[in-house]
Amino acid sequence: MRRLTRVSVATALTAVLAGATAVFALTANAATTRHEAESPPAVCDGSIGSNHSGFSGTGFCDVRGGAGASVQFTVDAPARGSATVDIRYANGGAGDRPADISVNGTTTQRAVAFGGTGAWNTWATRTVTVPLNAGGNTVRLAATTEAGLANIDRIDVTTGATPQPGARRMENLGRGVVAVRSGAGEVLVSWRLLGLDPDGIGFNVYRSTAGGAEVRLNSAVLTGGTNFADRTADLTRSNSYRVRPVIGGAEQAPSAAFTLGANHAVEPVVRMPLRPGGAVKFVWAGDLDGDGEYDYVLDRQTSPQKLEAYRRDGRFLWQVDMGPNSTDQDNIEGGSATINVGHNDGVTVYDFDGDGRAEVAVRIADGVRFGDGTTFTDSDDNRQHIAILDGMTGAPRATAPVPTDYLADGPMYARFGVGHLDGVTPSLVAFMKNRIGNGDFNLMMAAWKFDGGSLTRQWKWLRGDRNAPDGHNTRIIDVDGDGKDEIAEIGFVLNGDGTLRYSLGPAGIVHGDRFHITDIDPARPGLEGYGVQQSNPSGLREYYYDARDGSIIWRHVEPGTADVGRGMAGDIDPRFPGMEVWSFSGLYNAATNRLTEPDTSLRPWPQMGLWWDGDLTMELLNDGKFEKWNPAAPTPTNRVPRLLSISAYGAVSAAQGVNPTLVGDLFGDWREEVVYTSAGFDELIIFTTDRPTGTRLYTLAHNPAYRNAMTLKGYMQSHHPDYFLGAGMARPPRPAITYAGN
């Protein structure tokens, strides 16, 4: 064993990562111990190899084939607690070689992915977090498939390391390489710039044709946009692409590969097979298997309803049957286990405990059958609970009751989301409502934290008779810049501790359908909000306000009342600074409160926005059409220039509406993916851009506000980062985050 202090490691990294900015430091007593797989007391279920170069020590464990084949290490810990384990491995095979990881005989992570590294002498690192007891511990990796384990070189175990306060824990994402055929003889390859990548990082792009040797495609290291147009591929054969980061002139470990099949269609689409089933309303993304890439959870709008989970290549993982209490699917007063109707969901996906694998949070009631076949029971069909499910198995890891303050009025529908309310660890946030007779609604909001073993409620907030207007979607975002998230509704904001920060009710705001919070005006300190109104008796149609304290900046009032059912915010006119906001009263530049187009009929439909074509202004997503409003030649809503229609690729809108099932930066560079299903609901059709760009931005999934937004549904709305993204933007600051498992 070799013991290194984290101080020496940090010093070494500083020399290698010239110009890198440290985002968090480790405590002084953190220590890393190296355990070589070839050295006792390690036990290798196979042979000790030395025929593939690049290993440390005197060799590596070449594990025999077959499920259950293993390598085992003995690890000493100075105290009970969590430890970070960096596993150095090589996998020159064609597919994953997943492994269960156990500590002292208890499995702590199931089917952790050890993806292909491109060659047996190309080594990579998989990082996991495990619990250790004080003293000796046995850490074991066991193959879960007949392919056996990857070759294991060593593990580095770090104990006593904690991030400094203020660095929120987010996903340890991979490069998310994707390739689409963008023309008859062209492939666009795209990948992620990560939130904590050092300044000056470059990339090399490699292609393997039909399983042959990899060839570097770029002549000089790529330091611009994280995409590359390959115009030399033989597209009659399959082509696999991967990238290697370049830091300080040295190539780093390769990414996982993405394979474009032979004679692939020219289309801006990635297709993922699904099992046959019912219509889909919502899809959620999360790294279920711990390989650094997003997998998918989706609903089935059947009776009873179902939840299904899939790995990113379409491999089915599990199904949850929501049971007899999900058969009443009324969108206002449905069953106690009904999910995903109207503006309600009751499901979200995130890595709540920081072990590197996402869990699934779902509101449940009596009769729900989990992915492992067990059934949840409760003697009262109206009583509800929150369950945290294992992302790989669908088995319950913890449950907690929903507060019963309003149980006399029946079960409560819910909207779920995730926020870092303490600025460091994620919490599940729930918006829950039920109807009082035939009249008004009860509203409860609550937050829970999952630590890997138990689910604990942090607080609850009851609206009661307070003037705190709600709407159809929630936003979870740090409105005051202190690093801790707040929970925003269209008419009020809660602090992260569940206390009321402010209400817009006394300013005359009532219920409305849509609102946005982001840095709408980059020349003004902080974030701003924009919302629309439903039948406000004052005639108020739309309003613009300071998101920190709720002070109204401007409002638009017109004669009579109207249900303003849509409202958008985004930079679609580069002639004016900051973003535009619009509903049906014209297109306004928010900062100046001036119409950018005097003819109020020449504006796009205010449905959703999208970053797609590679410039910094926003594109539009409207009922299955990707559109680009042109301020130099403005057109009315029904004649906005179209970039594509989803129907041309066999896609259909989500159940119950005209929206996609998910929008988010799921893979590739910073631009967004849009997820639909096929008409037969047997395929996810994921639209991803086929247009190159020179703009370099870190993945939106590492921006705290944007990633929170990906966990929220309700009436589906555009996501926003916490900085201004638009024409003339400044370089966004490095996010104050740390990666889960590190």
C-alpha positions in Angstrom: 0.0 0.0 0.0 1.1 3.5 -0.7 -0.4 6.4 1.3 -0.6 9.9 -0.3 -2.0 13.0 1.3 -4.6 14.9 -0.6 -2.3 18.0 -0.3 0.4 16.3 -2.4 -2.2 15.1 -4.9 -3.6 18.6 -5.2 -0.1 20.1 -5.7 0.6 17.6 -8.5 -2.6 18.3 -10.2 -2.0 22.0 -10.1 1.2 21.4 -12.0 -0.5 19.3 -14.6 -3.7 21.4 -14.9 -2.0 24.6 -15.7 -4.4 27.5 -15.3 -7.1 25.3 -13.7 -9.3 27.0 -11.1 -9.9 25.2 -7.9 -13.6 25.2 -6.9 -13.4 23.3 -3.7 -10.7 22.2 -1.4 -10.4 19.0 0.8 -9.9 18.9 4.5 -6.4 18.7 5.7 -6.8 15.3 7.2 -8.0 13.7 4.0 -5.7 10.8 3.0 -5.6 8.5 0.0 -4.3 4.9 0.2 -3.4 3.0 -3.0 -4.2 -0.8 -3.2 -2.6 -2.6 -6.1 -4.7 -5.5 -7.4 -1.7 -7.8 -7.9 -0.4 -7.3 -4.3 -1.7 -9.3 -1.2 -3.9 -9.0 0.7 -5.8 -8.2 -2.6 -7.4 -11.3 -4.0 -7.7 -11.7 -7.8 -10.2 -14.2 -9.1 -8.1 -14.9 -12.2 -4.4 -14.3 -13.0 -2.0 -11.4 -12.6 -1.2 -10.0 -16.0 1.5 -7.7 -17.3 1.0 -8.1 -21.0 -0.9 -4.7 -21.5 1.2 -1.6 -20.8 0.2 1.4 -18.8 -0.5 -0.3 -15.4 0.9 0.9 -12.1 2.9 -1.4 -9.8 4.0 -4.8 -11.1 0.8 -5.9 -12.9 -3.0 -6.0 -12.9 -5.8 -8.4 -12.1 -6.9 -10.2 -15.3 -10.2 -11.6 -13.9 -11.6 -14.9 -15.3 -14.7 -14.7 -17.4 -18.2 -15.3 -16.1 -20.7 -13.7 -13.8 -19.5 -13.5 -10.2 -15.8 -13.3 -11.1 -14.3 -10.9 -8.7 -11.4 -8.9 -7.3 -11.2 -8.1 -3.6 -9.3 -5.5 -1.6 -8.7 -5.1 2.2 -9.1 -1.4 3.1 -8.3 0.2 6.5 -10.3 3.3 7.5 -9.4 5.5 10.5 -13.0 6.1 11.3 -16.5 5.1 10.3 -17.8 7.2 7.3 -17.9 7.6 3.6 -14.9 7.0 1.4 -14.2 7.8 -2.3 -12.9 4.8 -4.3 -11.1 5.5 -7.6 -11.0 2.2 -9.6 -8.4 2.1 -12.4 -9.4 -0.3 -15.1 -9.1 -1.2 -18.8 -11.8 -2.6 -21.0 -10.7 -3.3 -24.6 -13.9 -5.2 -25.3 -16.9 -4.2 -27.3 -19.3 -3.5 -24.4 -19.8 -2.7 -20.7 -18.4 -5.0 -18.1 -20.6 -4.0 -15.1 -19.9 -5.0 -11.6 -21.6 -5.1 -8.2 -19.5 -3.3 -5.5 -19.9 -4.6 -2.0 -18.4 -3.6 1.3 -18.1 -6.2 4.1 -20.5 -8.5 2.3 -23.2 -5.8 1.7 -23.8 -4.6 -1.9 -23.5 -0.8 -2.0 -23.7 -0.3 -5.7 -25.3 -2.6 -8.3 -24.2 -3.0 -11.9 -21.7 -0.1 -11.9 -20.7 0.4 -15.5 -17.1 -0.2 -16.6 -17.4 1.0 -20.2 -15.0 0.3 -23.1 -11.7 2.2 -23.0 -10.8 1.5 -26.6 -7.9 -0.9 -25.9 -6.6 -3.1 -23.2 -3.6 -0.8 -22.6 -5.9 2.3 -22.3 -6.7 2.8 -18.6 -9.6 4.8 -17.2 -11.0 5.6 -13.7 -14.4 4.8 -12.3 -15.2 6.7 -9.1 -17.7 5.5 -6.5 -18.5 6.4 -2.9 -18.8 3.6 -0.3 -19.4 3.4 3.5 -16.5 2.1 5.5 -16.3 1.0 9.1 -13.4 2.0 11.4 -10.6 -0.5 11.0 -10.5 -3.3 8.3 -13.0 -3.5 5.5 -13.4 -5.8 2.5 -14.2 -4.1 -0.8 -15.2 -6.5 -3.6 -16.0 -6.0 -7.3 -18.0 -8.8 -8.8 -19.0 -9.2 -12.4 -22.7 -9.2 -13.2 -22.5 -10.6 -16.8 -20.8 -13.6 -18.4 -18.3 -11.2 -20.0 -16.6 -10.9 -16.6 -14.8 -7.9 -15.2 -12.6 -5.4 -16.9 -8.9 -5.7 -16.1 -8.4 -4.0 -12.7 -5.1 -2.2 -12.0 -5.7 -0.7 -8.6 -8.0 1.3 -6.3 -7.3 4.5 -4.6 -9.3 5.0 -1.4 -9.8 8.5 0.1 -11.1 8.9 3.6 -11.9 12.1 5.5 -12.4 14.3 2.4 -15.3 16.8 2.4 -16.1 19.7 0.1 -16.0 23.2 1.5 -19.4 24.7 2.2 -20.9 26.3 -0.9 -19.9 23.7 -3.4 -23.1 21.9 -4.4 -22.9 18.2 -5.2 -23.9 17.5 -8.9 -23.6 14.6 -11.3 -20.2 13.3 -12.3 -21.0 13.3 -16.0 -19.0 11.9 -18.9 -18.4 13.5 -22.2 -21.7 12.5 -23.7 -20.4 11.9 -27.1 -23.1 11.8 -29.8 -22.9 11.5 -33.6 -25.6 12.2 -36.1 -25.5 12.1 -39.9 -25.9 15.7 -40.9 -25.6 15.3 -44.6 -25.0 12.7 -47.4 -21.3 12.6 -46.6 -21.0 14.3 -43.2 -21.3 13.4 -39.5 -21.6 15.9 -36.7 -19.8 14.7 -33.6 -20.5 16.6 -30.4 -19.5 16.2 -26.8 -19.7 17.9 -23.4 -17.5 20.6 -21.9 -17.9 19.9 -18.2 -18.5 22.5 -15.5 -15.2 22.0 -13.8 -13.0 21.5 -16.9 -9.8 23.6 -16.6 -9.4 26.6 -18.8 -7.6 25.8 -22.0 -8.7 22.2 -22.2 -8.7 20.9 -25.8 -9.9 17.8 -27.5 -8.9 15.2 -30.1 -11.6 13.3 -32.0 -11.1 9.6 -32.9 -13.0 7.4 -35.2 -13.0 3.6 -35.5 -14.7 2.2 -38.7 -16.3 -1.3 -38.5 -14.3 -2.1 -35.3 -10.9 -1.2 -36.8 -8.1 0.8 -35.4 -8.9 4.3 -34.2 -7.8 7.2 -36.3 -7.4 10.8 -35.1 -9.6 13.1 -37.3 -8.4 16.6 -36.3 -5.0 17.9 -37.3 -4.8 20.4 -34.4 -6.2 20.2 -30.9 -9.7 21.5 -30.9 -10.2 24.5 -28.5 -13.4 26.0 -29.8 -16.9 24.6 -29.8 -17.1 21.0 -28.6 -18.3 19.6 -31.9 -16.6 18.4 -35.1 -17.8 17.7 -38.6 -16.4 14.5 -40.0 -16.5 14.6 -43.8 -14.2 11.6 -44.5 -16.1 8.7 -43.0 -17.2 5.6 -45.0 -20.9 5.8 -44.0 -21.7 2.4 -45.6 -20.0 0.9 -42.5 -20.5 1.5 -38.8 -18.4 4.3 -37.3 -17.6 4.7 -33.6 -16.4 8.1 -32.2 -14.8 9.0 -29.0 -12.9 12.1 -27.8 -9.7 12.5 -25.6 -9.3 15.6 -23.6 -5.9 17.4 -23.9 -4.6 19.2 -20.8 -1.2 20.9 -20.8 -0.4 19.2 -24.1 -1.0 15.7 -22.8 -3.9 13.5 -23.9 -6.1 12.2 -21.1 -8.2 9.0 -20.8 -10.7 8.6 -23.7 -14.4 9.1 -23.4 -16.9 6.3 -23.9 -17.7 5.7 -27.6 -20.8 6.5 -29.6 -21.5 4.3 -32.6 -23.3 5.4 -35.7 -24.7 2.4 -37.6 -23.9 1.6 -41.2 -26.0 3.4 -43.8 -27.6 5.4 -41.1 -30.4 7.9 -42.1 -29.6 11.5 -42.5 -31.5 12.9 -39.4 -30.9 14.9 -36.3 -32.1 12.1 -34.1 -31.0 9.4 -31.7 -33.4 6.5 -31.4 -33.8 4.3 -28.3 -36.0 1.2 -28.3 -38.8 0.8 -25.8 -40.9 -2.2 -24.8 -44.4 -2.1 -26.2 -46.7 -0.2 -23.9 -49.1 2.7 -23.4 -48.8 6.4 -24.3 -46.1 8.4 -22.6 -46.5 11.8 -21.0 -43.2 12.4 -19.2 -39.6 11.2 -19.4 -37.0 12.0 -16.8 -33.2 11.7 -17.2 -30.8 10.5 -14.6 -27.6 8.5 -14.4 -29.1 5.2 -13.1 -26.1 3.0 -13.6 -23.3 5.3 -12.6 -21.5 5.4 -16.0 -21.6 9.2 -16.2 -24.4 9.3 -18.9 -28.1 9.8 -18.7 -30.6 6.9 -18.6 -34.3 7.3 -18.7 -37.5 6.8 -16.6 -40.9 7.2 -18.2 -44.6 6.8 -17.5 -47.2 4.7 -19.2 -50.6 6.3 -19.3 -52.4 3.0 -18.9 -54.9 1.9 -16.2 -53.4 1.2 -13.8 -50.4 3.5 -14.6 -46.8 2.3 -14.9 -43.3 3.6 -14.5 -40.5 2.1 -16.5 -36.7 2.6 -16.5 -34.2 2.0 -19.3 -30.5 2.3 -19.7 -29.5 4.8 -22.4 -29.0 2.0 -25.0 -32.6 0.9 -24.6 -32.0 -2.0 -22.2 -35.1 -2.4 -20.0 -34.4 -2.3 -16.2 -37.7 -2.4 -14.3 -41.4 -1.5 -14.1 -43.4 -0.1 -11.2 -47.2 -0.8 -11.3 -48.9 2.2 -9.7 -51.8 -0.1 -8.7 -55.6 0.3 -8.3 -55.3 3.7 -6.8 -54.0 5.0 -10.1 -57.0 4.1 -12.2 -58.9 7.3 -11.3 -57.0 9.7 -13.6 -59.2 12.9 -13.2 -56.7 15.8 -13.6 -58.0 17.6 -10.5 -59.2 14.9 -8.0 -57.8 11.6 -9.0 -56.5 8.5 -7.2 -54.0 8.6 -4.4 -51.4 6.9 -6.6 -52.2 8.6 -9.9 -49.3 10.4 -11.5 -48.7 12.7 -14.4 -52.1 14.1 -15.2 -52.9 17.8 -15.8 -50.2 19.9 -14.3 -49.3 17.2 -11.8 -46.5 14.6 -11.8 -45.4 13.1 -8.5 -42.2 11.7 -9.9 -38.6 12.9 -10.4 -35.1 11.4 -10.8 -31.9 12.6 -9.2 -28.8 11.3 -7.3 -30.1 12.2 -3.9 -27.5 10.5 -1.8 -24.4 11.3 -3.8 -23.3 7.7 -4.5 -23.0 8.4 -8.2 -26.2 6.7 -9.2 -29.6 8.4 -9.6 -32.7 7.4 -7.5 -36.3 7.7 -8.5 -38.7 9.6 -6.2 -42.4 8.8 -6.5 -45.6 9.5 -4.6 -47.2 6.2 -3.7 -50.3 4.7 -2.0 -51.7 1.3 -1.1 -51.3 -1.3 -3.9 -48.2 0.1 -5.7 -46.0 -2.9 -6.9 -42.3 -1.9 -7.0 -39.7 -3.0 -9.5 -38.5 -5.9 -7.3 -42.1 -7.4 -7.1 -42.9 -6.2 -3.5 -46.2 -4.4 -2.9 -46.7 -1.4 -0.7 -49.7 -1.6 1.6 -51.7 0.9 3.7 -55.1 0.3 5.3 -56.3 3.7 4.1 -56.4 4.2 0.4 -56.3 8.0 0.8 -53.0 8.0 2.8 -50.0 8.7 0.7 -46.2 8.3 1.0 -43.0 9.2 -0.7 -40.8 6.4 -1.9 -37.2 6.5 -3.0 -36.5 3.7 -5.5 -33.2 2.2 -6.5 -32.5 3.4 -10.0 -31.3 0.1 -11.3 -33.9 -2.2 -9.7 -36.9 -0.1 -8.9 -36.8 -1.6 -5.4 -37.8 0.8 -2.5 -34.8 2.1 -0.5 -36.8 4.3 1.8 -40.3 5.6 2.3 -41.8 8.4 4.3 -45.4 9.5 4.9 -47.0 12.5 3.2 -48.2 14.8 6.0 -51.9 14.3 6.7 -53.0 17.9 7.5 -55.4 17.9 4.6 -56.2 14.2 4.5 -59.9 14.8 5.3 -60.2 16.4 1.8 -58.8 13.4 0.1 -55.5 12.5 -1.5 -53.1 15.2 -2.8 -51.8 15.6 -6.3 -48.1 16.5 -6.4 -45.4 18.2 -8.5 -41.8 17.1 -7.6 -38.5 18.8 -8.2 -35.0 18.9 -6.8 -33.1 21.8 -5.2 -30.0 22.3 -3.1 -31.7 24.1 -0.3 -28.6 24.1 1.9 -26.3 24.9 -1.0 -24.6 21.6 -0.9 -26.8 18.5 -0.9 -30.0 17.9 -2.9 -33.5 17.8 -1.5 -36.7 16.5 -2.9 -39.2 19.4 -3.0 -43.0 18.7 -3.3 -45.9 21.0 -4.3 -49.1 19.2 -3.2 -52.7 20.2 -3.6 -56.2 18.9 -3.1 -59.7 20.4 -3.4 -61.8 21.6 -0.6 -65.3 20.3 -1.6 -66.2 22.0 -4.9 -64.3 25.2 -4.2 -60.8 26.3 -3.3 -57.7 24.2 -2.9 -55.4 23.3 0.0 -51.7 23.8 -0.8 -48.9 22.2 1.1 -45.2 22.4 0.2 -42.6 20.2 1.8 -39.0 19.0 1.4 -37.2 15.7 2.2 -33.6 14.6 2.2 -32.4 11.0 1.4 -29.0 10.1 2.9 -28.8 6.6 1.4 -30.6 4.9 4.2 -33.5 7.0 5.4 -35.8 9.6 4.0 -36.3 12.5 6.4 -38.8 15.4 6.0 -37.0 18.7 6.5 -40.0 21.0 6.7 -43.6 21.6 5.5 -45.4 24.8 4.6 -49.1 25.2 4.6 -50.6 28.1 2.7 -53.8 28.3 4.8 -55.6 31.6 4.2 -52.5 33.5 3.2 -52.5 35.5 -0.1 -49.9 33.4 -1.9 -51.0 32.8 -5.5 -49.8 29.6 -7.2 -49.8 28.4 -10.8 -49.1 25.4 -12.9 -45.3 25.1 -12.7 -42.6 25.5 -10.1 -39.1 26.8 -10.4 -36.3 26.0 -8.0 -33.4 28.5 -8.2 -31.1 30.6 -6.1 -32.8 34.0 -6.3 -30.5 35.9 -4.0 -27.1 34.6 -5.0 -26.2 33.0 -1.6 -25.6 29.6 -3.2 -28.8 28.1 -1.6 -31.9 27.4 -3.7 -35.3 29.0 -3.1 -38.6 27.5 -4.3 -40.6 29.9 -6.6 -44.3 29.8 -7.7 -45.9 32.3 -10.0 -47.0 34.4 -7.0 -44.7 33.7 -4.1 -41.2 32.4 -3.1 -40.2 30.2 -0.2 -36.7 30.2 1.3 -34.8 26.9 1.4 -35.9 26.4 5.1 -39.6 26.5 4.1 -40.4 30.0 5.3 -42.1 32.5 3.1 -39.7 34.9 1.5 -42.2 37.1 -0.3 -45.6 37.0 -1.9 -46.7 38.9 -5.0 -50.3 38.7 -3.9 -50.4 42.1 -2.2 -49.0 43.6 -5.4 -52.1 42.4 -7.3 -50.8 39.2 -8.7 -53.3 36.2 -8.9 -53.1 32.7 -10.4 -51.4 32.4 -13.8 -50.2 29.7 -16.2 -46.6 30.6 -17.0 -43.6 32.3 -15.5 -39.9 32.5 -15.9 -36.9 33.4 -13.7 -33.4 33.9 -15.0 -31.0 36.8 -15.7 -33.4 38.4 -18.2 -31.5 41.8 -18.1 -27.7 41.2 -17.7 -27.1 44.9 -17.1 -29.2 44.8 -13.9 -27.9 43.0 -10.8 -29.4 39.7 -10.0 -32.2 37.7 -11.6 -35.6 38.8 -12.9 -39.0 37.2 -13.2 -41.7 37.4 -15.9 -45.2 36.1 -15.5 -48.7 36.1 -17.1 -52.1 36.2 -15.5 -55.4 34.3 -15.8 -58.5 36.5 -15.5 -56.9 39.1 -13.2 -59.8 41.4 -12.2 -57.6 44.4 -12.5 -56.9 43.7 -16.2 -53.3 42.8 -15.5 -51.9 40.7 -18.4 -48.2 40.4 -17.7 -45.6 41.6 -15.2 -41.8 41.8 -14.7 -40.2 41.8 -11.3 -37.0 41.5 -9.2 -36.7 37.8 -8.3 -34.8 38.5 -5.1 -37.5 40.5 -3.3 -40.5 40.5 -5.6 -40.6 44.2 -6.3 -42.5 44.9 -9.5 -40.5 46.6 -12.2 -43.3 47.0 -14.8 -46.7 45.7 -15.5 -49.0 45.7 -18.5 -52.7 46.3 -17.9 -55.4 46.2 -20.6 -59.2 46.8 -20.5 -61.3 43.9 -19.3 -60.0 40.5 -18.3 -58.3 37.7 -20.2 -56.9 34.2 -19.6 -53.3 34.7 -20.8 -52.5 31.1 -21.2 -48.9 31.4 -22.5 -45.8 33.5 -21.8 -42.2 33.2 -22.9 -38.8 34.7 -22.0 -35.7 34.4 -24.2 -33.3 36.4 -26.4 -34.8 36.2 -29.9 -33.9 39.8 -31.1 -30.2 40.6 -31.0 -30.8 44.2 -31.8 -31.8 44.8 -28.2 -29.9 44.1 -25.0 -31.0 41.2 -22.8 -34.1 39.0 -23.3 -37.4 39.5 -24.9 -40.7 38.6 -23.1 -44.0 38.1 -24.7 -47.5 36.7 -24.5 -50.3 38.0 -26.7 -49.8 41.7 -26.2 -46.7 42.0 -28.4 -42.9 41.3 -28.2 -41.2 43.4 -25.5 -37.6 43.9 -24.7 -37.8 43.3 -21.0 -35.0 45.8 -19.9 -36.5 48.8 -21.7 -40.2 47.7 -21.6 -40.4 48.6 -25.3 -41.9 46.7 -28.2 -39.1 45.3 -30.4 -41.7 44.9 -33.2 -44.3 47.7 -33.4 -46.8 45.4 -35.1 -48.0 43.2 -32.2 -49.3 40.5 -34.5 -45.8 39.9 -35.9 -44.6 37.8 -32.9 -44.0 34.1 -32.4 -46.3 31.9 -30.4 -45.3 32.0 -26.7 -45.0 28.2 -26.1 -41.4 27.1 -25.4 -37.8 28.1 -26.3 -34.9 26.0 -27.3 -31.1 26.4 -28.0 -30.5 24.4 -31.2 -28.9 26.1 -34.2 -25.6 27.2 -32.6 -26.0 31.0 -32.5 -26.7 32.5 -29.1 -30.3 33.6 -29.7 -33.1 31.3 -28.8 -35.0 29.1 -31.2 -38.7 28.2 -30.5 -40.5 24.9 -30.0 -44.2 25.0 -30.8 -46.5 22.0 -31.2 -43.8 19.7 -32.7 -42.2 22.5 -34.8 -38.7 23.9 -34.3 -38.9 27.6 -35.4 -36.6 30.6 -35.8 -38.2 34.0 -35.6 -36.4 36.6 -37.8 -36.5 40.1 -36.4 -35.3 41.5 -39.8 -38.4 40.0 -41.5 -40.9 39.4 -38.8 -43.9 37.1 -39.5 -47.1 36.3 -37.6 -47.4 33.2 -35.4 -48.6 30.8 -38.1 -45.7 31.7 -40.5 -42.6 31.7 -38.4 -39.7 30.1 -40.4 -39.5 26.4 -39.6 -36.2 24.5 -38.9 -37.9 21.0 -38.7 -41.1 19.2 -37.9 -41.0 16.2 -35.6 -43.6 14.4 -37.7 -41.1 14.1 -40.5 -39.1 11.7 -38.3 -42.1 9.6 -37.0 -42.3 11.4 -33.6 -45.6 12.4 -31.9 -46.3 14.8 -29.0 -46.6 13.6 -25.4 -49.9 12.2 -24.1 -52.4 14.9 -23.0 -51.0 17.7 -25.0 -48.7 19.2 -27.7 -45.4 19.2 -25.7 -42.4 16.8 -25.8 -41.9 14.4 -22.9 -38.6 16.0 -21.9 -36.3 18.9 -22.9 -32.8 19.1 -21.6 -29.1 19.2 -22.3 -28.8 15.4 -22.3 -25.6 14.8 -24.3 -23.4 16.5 -26.8 -22.4 20.1 -26.4 -24.4 22.8 -24.6 -27.4 22.8 -26.9 -30.6 21.1 -25.9 -32.2 17.7 -26.8 -35.9 17.2 -27.2 -37.5 13.8 -26.4 -40.6 12.5 -28.1 -41.9 8.9 -28.7 -42.9 7.1 -31.9 -46.6 6.8 -32.7 -46.5 3.2 -31.5 -44.8 4.3 -28.2 -42.1 1.7 -28.8 -39.2 4.1 -29.3 -37.8 7.3 -27.8 -37.0 9.7 -30.6 -34.4 12.2 -29.2 -33.8 15.2 -31.3 -30.2 16.5 -31.1 -28.7 19.2 -33.2 -26.9 18.5 -36.5 -25.5 22.0 -36.9 -21.9 22.9 -35.9 -21.1 25.9 -33.7 -18.0 27.7 -32.6 -19.6 28.7 -29.3 -18.0 26.9 -26.3 -20.1 26.7 -23.1 -20.0 24.1 -20.3 -22.9 21.7 -20.4 -26.1 23.3 -19.2 -26.6 20.2 -17.0 -23.8 21.4 -14.8 -25.5 24.8 -14.3 -27.4 24.5 -10.9 -30.6 26.4 -12.0 -30.8 24.5 -15.3 -30.3 21.1 -13.8 -32.9 21.8 -11.1 -35.3 22.8 -13.9 -34.7 19.4 -15.7 -36.3 17.7 -12.6 -39.5 19.7 -12.8 -42.6 19.1 -14.9 -46.0 20.7 -14.4 -47.1 22.6 -17.5 -43.8 22.1 -19.3 -41.8 25.3 -19.7 -38.4 26.3 -21.0 -35.4 25.8 -18.8 -33.0 28.6 -18.0 -29.5 28.8 -16.5 -28.8 31.3 -13.8 -26.8 33.5 -16.2 -27.8 35.4 -19.3 -27.6 33.2 -22.4 -28.0 35.3 -25.5 -26.5 37.6 -28.0 -23.6 39.6 -26.6 -23.4 37.5 -23.5 -20.4 37.5 -21.2 -18.6 34.3 -20.5 -20.5 32.5 -17.7 -18.7 32.0 -14.4 -17.5 28.6 -13.5 -20.3 26.9 -11.4 -19.6 26.5 -7.7 -20.1 22.7 -7.7 -18.4 19.5 -6.9 -19.0 16.1 -8.5 -20.9 13.3 -6.7 -18.5 10.6 -5.7 -15.5 12.9 -5.5 
